[in-house]
Structures are given as structure tokens and as C-alpha cells.
Amino acid sequence: MDIILITQPKLKHNEANSLCKLFDAGLERLHIRKPVHSALEISCLLDAIPEHFLSNIVIHRHPELVADYGLAGYHHADGEKLRKCKGTCSRSIHSLDDLSSLENEFDYAFFGPVYKSISKKGYEPKVALPKVKEILTNISKNKNRPKIFALGGIRRKKIIPLSEVGFDGFALLGSIWGHSDPVNAFRKFNQSCMKSFFNSF
């Protein structure tokens, strides 16, 4: 299963250095989501990240930064109108109807919350996972379908159950940033993913 890491919503001191350490530890896809910050503030963060890491970064809310920095792509909030950008095109969705009717023009989507959120108080699942599994089983018949990433309350012990539901991967936030050592927390997640992958054969 693939791992995507979402940044904390507010800029942090020396954040670029922390993100670089995560890339060095094997992180392949980072989503920068900073809803309270301007494009200029996000630019300052991107300026502090080495250029060779920028193609691993997807941006939220500021599509103009994709071309300016050569980023990996743009992520749409639930309900946001489709924007044409270079790179990957992704969306957050929260209902079974939206999941079952997800357009092929998206490369992947976040669906959640699948469990009670670690970082957002009161953010809990509204749909039972067996129902999600039915939809994922059905849309898996479409070879061109977007990949679906589970979001919300994901801990390492949930990797195998989410794989069995049919998710292609998961997006992490609180389970990494809530640790005193986010890099080590990510490494453990990555190792658990690798073990579950090899155990599936």
C-alpha cells in the first residue's frame, strides 16, 4: 500500500528541515495543506526545500504554485471545482455516492474519515467499512479508476484491515505529527507497509 503524508495545517518552525528528513527516510508523496496560510507564505516554505524534492509535493488551495515550483500536482477539496494543472489531479471525498461516481480524470482520491481522527476532534466515520468495501469492489472493475486512499485515524495496526477493504493506500497526518519523532514514526509505518505487502504473497 502507498503512503501519502499530509502536513500540519499551520506552518512550523524549521518545517522544511523536518520535511527533508522525511523524504530522506523514504517518503515519496507529501501533500502541503495549510488552509490558513497565503500562497506567499507557502512559497517561503517551498523556497526552503531543495529543488529535487519539489516533484514529490502536491499542493492544496494554491494551484498557481504547481507550475511555479514544478510540483507533483494539485489536490482538490471536497466540492471544489476542477482545476486544470500540470501533474497529478486528486480530490478529497466523504460520501459513498461521491466515491462510486468518482471521475476517471482524477489520479487518486482521499476517502474518510475511516476511523476516529487522531488530529481533528469530533471527526469520526459516517460510513461503515463493509459498505466502503462494496463500493471499492465494484469500482475496481474499472481499470482506469483513480486510486483510493483511506484517511482519518490510521494507525499501523490498521494497515492490513484497510488493505482487505480494498484501499490502495492511506494518507497520514496525526499518526506521524503527533509523535515526538515524526521521522521515526514514518519509518515504522513504512516498514509495516512493506511487511504487509510481502505477507500478502
N, C-alpha and C positions, 0 to 999 in steps of 0.2 A: 504493500500500500504506500502511496505517496504522501509526503508530509508537506504542508504549507504552514508557515508561521506568520501570524498577524502581529504587527507592532502594538505596543501600548498606545492608547488613544491620545496621550499627551506627550510632548517632547520631553526627553530626559537628559540630564547632564551626561555628556560624553557618550551619547547614544550610538553615534556612528562607530565608535570603537567596539562597543558591545555587539553590534550587528556584524562587523567584520569578523569577530571571533566566532560567531555562529556560522558564517559562511565557511570559514576555515575548518570548522568542525563537521562540515558536510551538508549544511543547509543549501538546498537548491532553488527554493522559491520563497521569497519574502513578499508579503503584502504590507505596504505602508498605508495605514489607515489612521489619520489624525484629523477627525472631524472638526475640531475647534481651531485648527491652525490654517493659516493662509498659504497660498501657493508659494509666496516668497519665503515663508518660514520653512516649508518643506524643502525648498530649493537649497536653503542653507544646510539642511541635513544631507541632502544628496551631494552637495559640493564636498562634504567631508568624507564621503565614501569613495574608495578607489574605483576608477572607471571600469576595471574588469569585473566588478561585482554588479554594476548597474543593470546588466542584461538578465539578472536573476530577480529583479524587483518589479512588482506590479503596484500601480498606484490607485488609490481611491480618491474621488472627488475633484481632482485637478488634472483632467485629460491632456491639457496643453503640455504637461511635464513629460509625457511619454515620448514625444518627438524631440523635445529639448534635450533630454538626457539619454535617449536611446534605451528606454526602459523596456521590460519584457511585455508589458501590456497594461490594459485598463480594466478595473473591476467596477461593475455597476451595483448600486444599492438596489434593494427590492423596489420595483416600480419605476426606477429611473429610466428615462428614455434612452434608447440605444444610441451610443456614440461611436462614430467611425474613427478608429485609431489604429496605428500600426501595432503589430504584436498580437498577443492573446486577448480574447474578449471573454469576460466572465461575469457572473451575476450571483447575488445572494437571493435565495428564495426560502419561503417559510410555510407554504401550504402544499398539500398533496396535489391540488389542481394545477398549481404552477409547476410542480415537479413533473407531472405527467405530460404537460403541454410545453415543456421547455424547448425552445427553438434550437435547431441544429447550428445556427450561426454562432452560438456560444461554444467556446472550447471546454469550459467546465463551469460548475456552479457549486456554491456552498448551500447546504440544506441543514437547517437547525432551528432551535436547539434540539439535539438528540438526547441530551441529558441535562440535568440542572447545571446551569452555568457556574463556573468557578469564579469568574471575574465580574459578572453582572448580577446584582442582587435582584431576585424575582424573575429572572429569565429562565423559564422552565419549558420542557417539551409540551406541545399541544397535540402531538400525533404519536400514537403507539408505533414502535419499531416494526411489528409484524405488518402493519399497514404500509409502512415505507418499503418494506421488503417486497410486497406485492407489486408496487409501482416500479421499483428498480428491476424486478424480474421481467416485467412487461416491457419496459423501455430498453432493456439490454438486447432485445431482438433487433433494435435499430443499430446497425454497425457504425453509423455516423453520429450517434448521440454524444452529447457532452459528457465528460467525466463528472461524477457527483462526489463531492467531499463533505463528510459529516462535520458539523460544527456544534460546539457547546458542551462543556463539562467532560471533555475527553481525557481520560487518564490511561496509563499504559495497559491496565487490565482490560480496557475496553477495545483494544485493537482487534483481537480475534472475533468478539461478538459483532463488531461493526463490519468486519470483512464478511462474515456469514450473512449479514443483512444485504450485502451487495454493494457497499460503498467502495469507490476506487481509492479513497484516501481520506485524510482528515485535516482540518485546519485547527491549529493550536493557538492559544493565547494565554489564558490564566494558568494552565498546567506548566507553562515554561516561565513566564514572567513572574509568577507567584513564588518561585524558588529563589533562594539567596544566591544560587549559582545557576543562572539560566543556561549557560553553555553545557554544563554537566547534565542538567535536566534534559536538554535536547539530545545529547549523546545517548542517554539511556533510552529515550523514545526511539531513536534511530536504530539502536541495537535490538530493541524489542520488535520493531518492524521487520528487520532482517530475519530474526529468528522465526517469526510467524510466517514469513514468506517461504523460507526453506522447509518449515514443518508442514506446509500445505502440499508438498510434493510427495 
